[in-house]
Amino acid sequence: MALQFIHDNRGNTTGVFIPIEEWLTLKNKYADLQKEEAESVLELASWQKEIIEERLSDYYKNSTSLVDFDKTIDEIENSL
């Protein structure tokens, strides 16, 4: 198996790179890996995608109406 270890600037191993062909072999051999991978992929519900599309559309139509997040939070905190 041609694994590549990933190290931080102190030499500590922080990850492992597995070539895709070997990953596919491992998934076929160990069913739990297939399940783990499927659970790690976040899929948005269609209603969530619709909300995102609406908000993006509103943004593209009128991007000048945006306000700075930090400034808004400061104003809210000052009004409390």
N, C-alpha and C positions, 0 to 999 in steps of 0.2 A: 504494500500500500504506500503510495507516494504522498504522505502527509507533509504539510509545511507548517511549522510552528511559528506563531506570531509572538514577538517579545516587545515589552515596553523599553524605555530608555535605560532601565536599571537591569535589564537582562531577564526579568521575570516573564515566564510564559503567560500570555494573556488570551491566547486563542489558538485554534487549529484550522487550517485551510484543507478541505478535502476536495479533490477534483470531482466534478459532477458525475463522471462515470462510476467512480467508486462510491459516491453517495447513493446513487441509484441502486447499486448492488447491495449496499447496506440496508436500504429501505425495503428491498425485496426480501432480504434475509430476516430482518427484524420488523415485524408488523407494527410494533409500538412507535417506531421512528416515523412511519407514515402518518400515524395518528397525531404524533407530536408536531409534525410539520404542518398538518392541516389545521391544527388548533392555533398555531402561531400566526397564521395568515388572517388578518382582520378584514372581514367583508362587511361593508356598510349595507344597511337595509335600504330598499328603494326609496322610502320616505326620507331617509337621511340624505341620500344623494340628491333628491329633489330640492331639499332645503339648501344644500350647498350650491346647487346650480342657480337657485333664485337669488341667493346672496351674492354670488359672483356676478350675475346679470345686473343686479342693482349697483354693484361696485363699478362695473364697466360703464354703466349709463351715467353715473354721477360720482366719480371718484373724488371730487372736490369737497364733498360733504363729510369726509372722514375726519375724525378727531384723534389726537395723540392719546394713546392709552395711559401713559404715565401721568400726563397732565390731567386727564379725566379722573383718575384714581385720586390724585392730589386734591382736586376740587371736591370730590365726594368726601374725602377724609376731613377736609377743612370745614365742610358744612355740617359735620356731625357734632 
